[in-house]
Amino acid sequence: MFHKTIFLVSLFGLFSANAQQNDSITKIDSTSHQLKFNYKQLIIPGVLIGYGVIGLESDQLLSFNSQIKNEVTEDIDNKITIDDFSQYAPAASVYALNAFGVKGKNNMRDRSVILVTSYAIMATTVLSLKSIVHEERPDGSSNNSFPSGHTATAFMGAEFLYQEYKDKSIWYGIAGYAVATGTGLFRIYNNRHWLTDVAAGAGIGILSTKIAYWINPYITKKLFKSSAENKSTSMIMPFYNGQQYGLGFAKVF
């Protein structure tokens, strides 16, 4: 059963990575390239989020969640906490690649604004749903299982990496989605989330980044009226890593 779960979650990730190739890109100005809205881009995150939401009440999906939990607790003795770090890897890769001379779609300022925006959308959505749904975790440790924040963060970063580097090579995006899929699998492996939590988290993460790209022209216009008037800006954003709440500080140039 757990092997079926690995296949399902991997399928979510690969389907997302491959389907992103249909996104349309439009140039807004000389330094910023934005994602053009297309309703088809809502299909993948919509399906993932829908699966997670339906799973909250569907007896069949709840039973499937329980079967996965039983398989996990039966076959796994030691937890692996790599998901606490891998969730940030796709987004961090964008800046690492740039540092090694592989230029992405947007400059440092614009990509940072996009990342802060997507994280704010994702974190707000995840925290709101956790406080409303109160779903118990598989290990019974708390009642904030739905949706998976780690998975949402990872898929948010994977979509960010894909959008910034898909014109260079599709493999950057595939690698990011592979890491994000692994993060989701480890959340199940560590008995911290149900499959439906992971699916919903993945959809929220992808959608948050897409929204950030869609609205970025308006945010940029408000923050940076002209290069002479605005040399830099600072932002404070909330974060939640599955255990701790806090605030993060970001300064973009």
C-alpha positions, 0 to 999 in steps of 0.5 A, a space after each residue: 500500500 505504501 508503494 501505491 502512495 509513493 506512486 500517487 504522490 510522485 504522479 502529482 509531482 511529475 504531472 505538475 512539472 510536465 504540465 507547467 510547460 503550457 504556461 504563457 509568458 509575457 514581457 512586462 518591462 526590460 527587467 521583469 518577465 511575468 506569467 500571463 494568466 490562463 485558466 488552464 493553469 488552475 487545473 492542476 492546483 485545483 485538482 490537488 486542493 480538491 482531492 484534499 478537501 474532498 478527502 476530509 469528508 469522503 469515507 473512501 479517501 479517509 479509509 485510504 488515508 488510514 490504510 497508508 498510516 497503518 502501512 507506514 507505522 508497521 514498516 517504518 521504525 525511524 523517522 527521517 527529518 530531512 523534510 524540515 530542510 528539503 522544503 526550502 531547497 527549491 526556492 533556495 536553488 533559484 538564488 544559488 543558481 544565480 550566484 553561480 552565474 545561471 541567470 533566471 527570468 527576473 532580476 534579484 529585486 523582482 524575483 524576491 518580491 515574487 517569492 515574498 508574495 507567494 510565501 505570504 499567500 501560501 502561509 496565510 492560506 495554510 495557517 487559516 485552514 489549519 485553524 479552521 479544519 482542526 484535523 488530527 495528525 496521523 501520529 495524534 500529536 496535534 490537530 493542525 494536520 490539514 493542509 501540509 505546510 512543509 509540502 506547500 512550502 516545497 511546491 511553492 518553491 518548485 513552481 518558483 524555480 520552474 518559472 524562473 528557469 524553464 526558459 533555460 532548461 525544463 530540468 530545473 523545474 523537474 528537479 524542483 518538483 522531484 524535491 517537493 514530491 520527496 518532501 511530501 512523501 517524507 511527511 507521510 513517511 514520518 507519520 505527520 500527514 495524511 495523503 490528502 494533507 500532502 495533496 492539498 499542500 502541493 496545490 496551495 503551494 503551486 497556486 500561491 506562486 502562480 498568483 504571485 506572478 500574476 499580481 506582481 506587476 501591480 505590486 511592483 508598480 506600487 512599491 517601485 514607482 521609479 528606480 530613482 524614487 525607490 532604491 530598496 524596500 523591506 518586508 516582514 512576512 509570517 512563517 510556519 515550519 510545522 512546529 513554530 510560528 514566526 516572522 521573517 524579514 526580507 529586503 529587496 533591491 
